[in-house]
Amino acid sequence: MDDQNKNLILATVLSFVVIMVWFVLFPPPEPVVDPNAPTVTATDATTPPAAVQPGGTATATADGAAPAAEAPRLTIDTPELTGSISLLGGRIDDLELKTYQQTLDEDSGIVRLLAPVGQPNAYYALFGWGPAGALGFEDVPGANTEWMPAGGGTLSPGQPVTLRWDNGNGLNFTREISVDEHFMFTVTESVQNTGTAEARLFPYGIVARHGKPTNLENFFVSHEGVVARADGKLTETDYDDVADLPLVEREGAQATVVEAQTDGWIGFTDKYWMTVLVPEQGKPFTSVTKFVPQANIYQTETRQAVVAVAPGETVTTTQRLFAGAKRWETLRAYQNEGAIGATAQPIPGFIDTIDWGWFFFLTKPIFALLHWLNATIGNMGLAIIALTFILKLLVLPLAYKSYVSMARMKELQPEMEALKERAGDDKQMMQREMMKLYKDKKVNPAAGCLPILIQIPIFFALYKVIFVTIELRHAPFFGWLNDLSAPDSSSIFNLFGLLPWAAPEPTSILALIFIGVLPILLGISMWLQQKLNPAPTDPTQQMIFAWMPWVFMFMLGGFASGLVVYWITNNVITFGQQYAIMRSHGHKPDLFGNIKSSFKRKQPVPVADKSVKSKKK
């Protein structure tokens, strides 16, 4: 490969290094939130927006952030969830995930997803009816409605709970809440008209968060905030962007309103968890994203169409709520089948609640393959290694052509040196003769860049997979590698656990210096791969190539250990491929000779020799 192409590759790689180092060392600042700050509970400030209904007046649903009150609760107990439902408003506002620990420490406790009003960072789901026509707020159930339970007091799979409320004016409301064995709640609302006049009203659902979550990662790789789909279009909105939404007078808050006709859903997503409203698919609904600055409340809503209930009639509507872990297999089942173990509508695009990123066309199939390998092998680390072999096998034909081209380029080195001597300082002649030489010998100099160009999108796609998918969270490999989504916990600082003091915290500057076993193996594998070829003759290129493995070693030291496992495996496979191809073309790599030469002291070129060389030119 000529100097120009080498410089292009170096510029690309170094630019990539600079960008990644910047984001590792200087991530966006995380806002300081006081978890003990009092919760604002002003009803008027957090009233869901007014919606002009056909044939009715401007109406509004009840406040979703009413003051916390002592109200009876119904227990939630499933194989994966534990919590309770408040009979005040029928709120689903107390939920923990049984199968997920906060950290690897056994005493860390399980992950809490939802919390009631009055607790720090309140986060809850609320359902109700909005009045239309001649009805008023007092005629429909809302956030402060005191529901009466009918039947059992524990919600579990196959055992729904039923709530009832009578408005005293001829409307009887019934709410049945069921849950499957994973994370999907189904809320079935019924209204019976025992009066003498037609009643017009519409069902709604709300997911509200009081303030930004305190555990935001604020890292560009993973989306955290509102996630929504309407008629096939996916929308992701960060919390900062929600807070900057324009004021919509009709909504009484900063908001964006989307009218969906066929399918969709909306809610909040964290890195690994989410709470999403899923209205009836195939029917129109209104999707709302809202921020109430006076109360610092972020809110997502769904409003279904107005229904007219004639005297003596009963109208029933259904809405679902997903509240749990963004597990790929579970989300895919909801997308394809609706509800696991039950009959329900499929949820189009539900798998896209996972942030697959720009390279989704690579990220999705790569993760599907990784998931299958992990299920087959039973170890995520070994699955990553197997995935690397498969990816290298898929690109082998292209890589083979690239390595063959590089081998032919090496064969042309004597002719290239002779050409440089003849051309001297004549750049145009040099370029013209080089192109002619490449054409005569049927060599493509750009082919040597293909492995890097292929590697970069695959690297980003796998990085995304390891960073955002919950299947990698707390996934062990072997020994001390007990979380492939986290950096290698070993460290030179304590001689990899031999000395009686702790390694630096992963987020500290010292952790970038005192790296672990995996990053060191990465640096060595890159260095050995480099030594298959002699060092470049140009001193600047020689210095850059000499430092590059060790720069990558320290740079990737803070990356997820699963990604480093992939990179090491990739380097080892590439080394073997390149060695075999070079041997097949009659060029035996002098690995040990190249290693020895890299340790030899470079002799400066005498000034006299330089002058002689310039006279020859």
N, C-alpha and C positions, 0 to 999 in steps of 0.2 A: 504494500500500500504506500502511495507517495506521501510526501510531507503535508500536502494540502489536505488530503483526506484524513490523515492522522490529526491534524489540527482541528478539523471539523468534529471528529469524534471526541477529542479532548474537550472542546468547548461545550459540546452537548452534555457530556458526563459531568464536567465541573459545574455547569449551570444547575444540573439536577442536584449535585451535592450541596451547592450554596442554598438552593430553595429548601431542601429537606432540613439542613442544619438550622436555617432561620426558623422554621416552624417548630422544630424540636426545642430549640433554646429560647425562642421568644413567641410562645403561643399567645393568642388573644387574651387580654387580662380578664380574670374572672371577677364579676361584681361581688362586693362584700354585702351579704344579706344577714341581718340580725334575726336569727330564728326565734328569738324571744320577743320580737316586736309585737305589739298588740294588733289583732286583726280588726280591720275596719268592717263594720257590719251595718252601715247605713243602707236602709232598704231602697230608698229612691235612687241612690248612686249605682246600684247593681241590678236594677230592674231590667229584665230582658226587653229587647226593643219592641217598639210599636210596629204592628204589621197591618196594613189596610187590607181587609178581606172583602171579597166580592159581596156586595149587598150589605156590608156592615160598616162599622165605624172603626177608627183607629183603636187598636186594642193592644194589650201587653200581658205577657205571662207574669207569674208571680216571681218575687225575688229569689234568686238562687243562692244568696249568701246571707240568710237570716241568722240572727244571733244563735249561738249554741245553747241548747236547752236540754234539761234532763227529760228525756223521753224514752219510753220502752223501746227495746231493740229485739230483733229477730236474729238468731245465730246463723252464720254461713259456715258450713263445714263440708268440704269436698276433698278429694285426694290431693288437690294442688292448692286450694285456697282455704283461708280461715279469716273470719271477721264477723261483721254484723251489719244489719240494715236498721236505720232509725225510722221509727213510725212517724216522726215529725217530717212530713213531706215525702215519706217513703224513700229517703235518700240511701243510695249505696255509697257509703262514705267511710267504711272501716274495712280495709282489705290488706291481707298479707299473703305472700307467696310461700307456701310450705316447703317447696323443693329447692329454694334458692337462698343460700347464705349471703350475708352482706360482704363477708370476706372469707378467706380460707381458714381463719381462726374459728374453731368450733363454738366458741362462746360469743361470736359476733352477732348472733341472732339472725332471724330470717328477714328477707326484704319486705319493707312496708311500701305498698303502692298508693293506697288512698287513706286520707285522714279527715276527720270531721272538722267543721267550723269551730274555732276556739283553740285548736292545736296549731303549732307552727306549720306554715306552708299547707294550709287546708287544701284538699284535693278530693273532689267527689262528683258523683253523677246524680242527676235529678230528672224526674219525668213528671209531666202534668198535662193539663188541657188549657188552651187559651180561649178566651171568650170571643165570640163573634155575634153579629146580629144584635139581639136585645139583651144578651147575657152580659153580666158584669163579673169582675174578678171574684166577688164573693160567691158566685154561682159555680165556680170550677175549682178543682183541687190544684194547689200550688205548693210552694216551698214550705209554707207554714201549716199546711193541712195536717190535722191529727187523724191518721188512718187507724182503723180498727182491724186487728188480725182475725182471720177466720180459719180455724183449723190449727195445724201444727206450727210450732215456733222455730223450727230449724230448716234452713234451706240447704238441700243437698241434691245430688243427681237423682232424678226420678222422684224427688219429693219437693214439689214447688210450694211456695207460700202464697196466700191470698190475702189481700187487703181490701177493705170496703170503706166507702164514705158516702153519706147521704147529704145532699145540699139543702134539704128541707123544702125545696121548691119543685119537687117532681123529678129530679135527676138523681139516679143512683149510680155511683161509680165503683167499678171493681178493677183491681190490679192484681194480676197473677205474675209472679216472678219465678222463673225456673233457671237452672244452671246445669251445664253439662259437666263432664268429668275433668275438663280442662279450664278454659278461661272465658267462655261465652255465656252471658246472661241473656235470657229472652223475657222481655216485658210485654205482657199482653194486657191492653187497656180496653175496658168495656164501659159503655154508658147506656143506661136504660132510661127511657123517657116515660114516666108514669103520669106526666102532666097532661094538659089540654092544648098546649101550644108547641109548635115546632122549635127545636133547639139547634143552634148553629155554633159549632166550636171546632177547634183543631188540636191535634196532639203534638207535643214537642218533647225534645230531649235536650239536656244541657250537661256538658262536662266543664267544670270550672276549676281554676287554680288560683289560689291567693298568693300573688307574687311569683317571681321566677323561682324555679327549683334551686336549692342551695348546692346541689351536687352536679351542676352542669359542667361538662368537660370543656365546652367552648373550643372545640378542635375542629378544624375545617373538614376533616375526613368524615365526621358523623353529624347528621342532621338531628337537632333537638328543637322541638317546638310544635307547631301545628302541622299536621299531615292530613290531606284531604284528597278525595277523588270525586269528580262530577262528570258524568257522561264520558268516561274514558280518559279524562285529563287529570293527571296527578299534579298536586300543588304542595310545595313544602315552604313553610313560612317560619323564620326564626322568631324568637321572642322579641328581639329588638325591632324587627320589621312589623310585628303585630302592634307594638307600642307606637309605631309611626304611622299607623293606618289613618286615613282621613276621617274627619267627623262626618257621620251620616245622621242628619237630623231625624229622619224617619226611625232610626234605630236608637237614638238618644245616647250614642256612644261612638267612639272610633271603631269603625267596622268595615268589613267587606261582605257583600251578600251575593251568593251565586244561586241561580235557579237551575236545578238539575231535573232532567226529564225522565231518564231511564235507570240510572244506577249511580251509586256513590256512597260515601261515608266520610266522617270527619272526626277528629279528636286530637289528642296530644301524644307525642311520642318522645320517649327518652332514648338513650343509646340501646338499652336492652328491653325496656318495658313500654307499654302504651295503654291508653284508655281511649277507645274509639266507639262512636255511635254509628250504628248501621240501621238506617230506616228500611222499610219494605222496598226491595229492589223491583224494578220494572214500573214504578209509580213515581210521579213528580214529587219533589220536595225542595225546600229551601235550606241552603247551607250557609251558616253565618259564622264568621270569625270576628271576635270583638275584644276590645280592651277598654276597661273602665279606669281611667287614671286616678279618679278621686279615691277609689278603693284599692287600686293596684291589683285588679283581678283580670286574668286572662280567661276567655270563655269561648267555647265552641257550641254551636246549636244546630239542631235539625228541626224543621217545622214541616209537618205533613199537611196535605190539603184540608180545607174546611169540609166538615161533614154535616149533613142535615139529618137530625134525628126526629122523626115524626112521632106523634103521641102513640104509645104502645109498642114502639120499636126499640131494638137494641143494636148498637153499632160497636164493632170490635176492630181494633187496630193493633199491630204488633211492631215492636222495635227491639233491636238487639244491642247489647253493650259488650264489647270485648275489653277485658281488664286483666292483663297478665303479661307473660313473657313473650317476646317476639321470636318464637321458636319456628324455624323454617317448616318443619314437617307439619306442625299444627296449623300454621297459617295457610299452607298449601291445601290442607284438608278443608278448611273453612272456605277457601276460594273455589275449590272444585265440588265440594259436597254440601256446603252450607254449615251444618252443625255436626260435630262428631257424635255418632251413636244416635242421631235423631234425624227427622225429616225436616229440612229447612232449605231456603233459597241459597244457592251459591252466591258468594260475594266477589264480584269481578275485581281483579287487580289487587286483591288483599295481600298478596305476597309482596307487593311494592311498598308496604309499610316499612319494610327493611330498606335502608338507604343503600341501594346498589351502586350509586355513583354514575359518572360519565361513561365508564367502561362496563355498563350493565350487560352488554352483549357478551362480555367475557366473564364478568363477575358471577352472573347467575349460573351458567353451565359449570364453571369451575367449582362453585360451592356445591352444586348438586352432585358432582362427581366426588368431591371431598366428603360429603355427607355419606354417600354410598360406601366409600372406602372405609370410613370410620366404623360404619355399622358392620362391615364385613370383617375388618381386622380387629376392631375392638380397642384401638389405641390411636388417638388423634395425631400424635407425633409420627407414628409409623404411616398413618394415612397421608400426612403431608409429604413424607419421603416417597411413598408410592405415587402420589399425584405428580410430583416432580419428574419421576421417571416417565410417566404417561405423557406429560406435556413435552418433554424433550423428545420422546418418540414421535409425537405428532409433527413437530417442526424439524425432524431429522433430515428429510429430503432437502429442505431449504438450507439448513445448517451445513449439510454435506457439500452443496454447491458453493457455499461461502468459504468453507475450509479448503476446498479444492482450489478456488480462486486465490486464496491467500498463499497456498503452497506454490501455485504457478507464479505469483508475484515474487516470491522469494527466489525462484529460479531465474527471474529476470534481473535480479539485483546487479550482477556484473555488467549487463548491458546498460542498465540505468546509470551506473556510476560512469561508464564510458561516455554516455550521452551527456551527462553533466559536465564532464571535462570538455567535450567538444563545444557545447553551447555557451559555457562560461556565464556571462552576465546577460545574455540574450534570452529574456524570459519568453518571448513569443516563439522563438525557435525551439526552446525547451518544451513548451506545451505542445507545439505542432508535432515534434518528433516523438514525444511520449504517446500522443494519441495514435500516431501511426504504428508505434511499437505494440500498443495494446491491441489494435485492430489486426495486425499481422499475426500476433501470437494468440488471438482470440481470448483475451483476458479482460474481465470486467473489474476495474479497481474498486467500484462502489459495492461489489458483492461482499467484501469483507466487513462492511458496516451492518449487514443484515442481522447478525446475531444480537447486536446491541439494540437495534431498532425493534426487533421482535421481543426482546427481553423486557424493555421498559413498560409497555402496556400490560404484559403478563404480571410483572412485578407490582404495578399499581393495583391491578385487579385482585391479586392475592393479598396484598396489604389491606385493601378494603374489606375483603372477606374476613381476614383474621381480626380486624379492628372492630367491625360492627356486628358480627354474628354472635349470638349468645352461645352457640354450640362450642365456641373456642374459649368462652369464659370459664376459668377454673378447670380447664381440661388438662389432665396430667400427661406427661411423656414418660419419664423414668427418673429415679433418684430425686435430686433437688428440683428438677424441672416439673413443678406441680401446677403451673398455670401458663399455658402456651399463649395466652393473650397478654401476658405481662413480660417485661424484660427479664433476662437471666438474673436470678437472685444471687448467684455466686459472685465473688469479687476478689481481685488481687489484694485489696486492702487488708483482708484477714487470711490471705493465702488459701482462699477457697474453703474457709471454715476450719482450717488447722489452728489458727490463732484465736485466743479467747475474747474476741470483741466482734461486735456486729458490723455487717457491711453497711456502706452509706445508703441512705434512703434513695429509692429509684428516681425521685424528682429532684435530687440535689445535684449541684455541679460536680461534687466528688464522684458521683456515680458515673459521670461521663468519662472520668479519667481512670478510675479503678474498675475496669470492666470485668466481665465474667468469662467463663470457659468458652461459651458459644461464640462470642465476638472474636476471641483470640483464634479459635479454629477457623472462623471466617477469613480473618486476615491471612492466615497461613495458606488456606486453600486458594485465595486469590493470588498470593505471591508465587505459589508453585505453578499455577496456571500460566502466570506471566513468564516464568522461567523456561517454558517450552521453546521460546524464541530468544535469540540474542537481544541485548539491549539496543535501542535505537542509537544511531551514530550521532544524532544531534544532541548536544549537551542539555538543552532545555527540556526536550522530550524525554531524555533519559532520566532527568531529575523528577519530572512529573510522574512517569511510570514507576519509578522507584518508591515514591511516597504514596501512590494511590491506594495500594492494599491496606496500608496502615491508617490512612485517613478514613477509608470505608469501615475499617475495624472499629474505630472509636465512634464514628458517626452512627453506625447501626447498633452500637452497644446498648442504646436506650430503646431500641425497637422491640416489638413483641418477639419472644423467643421462637414462636412458631414460624415467623417470617425469616428469622436467622437460620433456622433448621432448613427451610426451603432453599435459601441462598447457598448454604454450605453444600447441600446435596446437588444443587445445580452446578456449582463450581467443580465438584468431583466428577460428575457425569461429563461436563464439557471438557475437562482435562483428558478423560479417557477417550472421548470421541476425537478430539484434536490430535492426540498422540497416535491413535490408530490410523487416522486418515493421512497424517504426515508420513508414517511408516509405509503406507500403501503406495505412496507416490515417490518412494525411494529416498525420502529425506528423514533420516533418523535423528530425532531431537536430542541434542546434547544437554540433557537436563542438568547433570552434575557439573558439566563444564560451564554452563551459563550461571549456575549458582556460585561457583568458585570465582568467576570473573566479576560478579557483582560485589565481592568482598575485596577485590584488588584495588589498591590505591591508584587513582587516575593520575597519570603523568601529564603535566602541562605541556602544551605544544610550544617549543622554543620560538622566540621572536624571529630568529634568522630563518627558520623553516617557513614561517608565515610570509616573510618577504619574498622568499624564493618562489613559494606557491603563487603569490600575486603576480610575479614577473612572468610565470608560465602562462597565466591567464592573459 
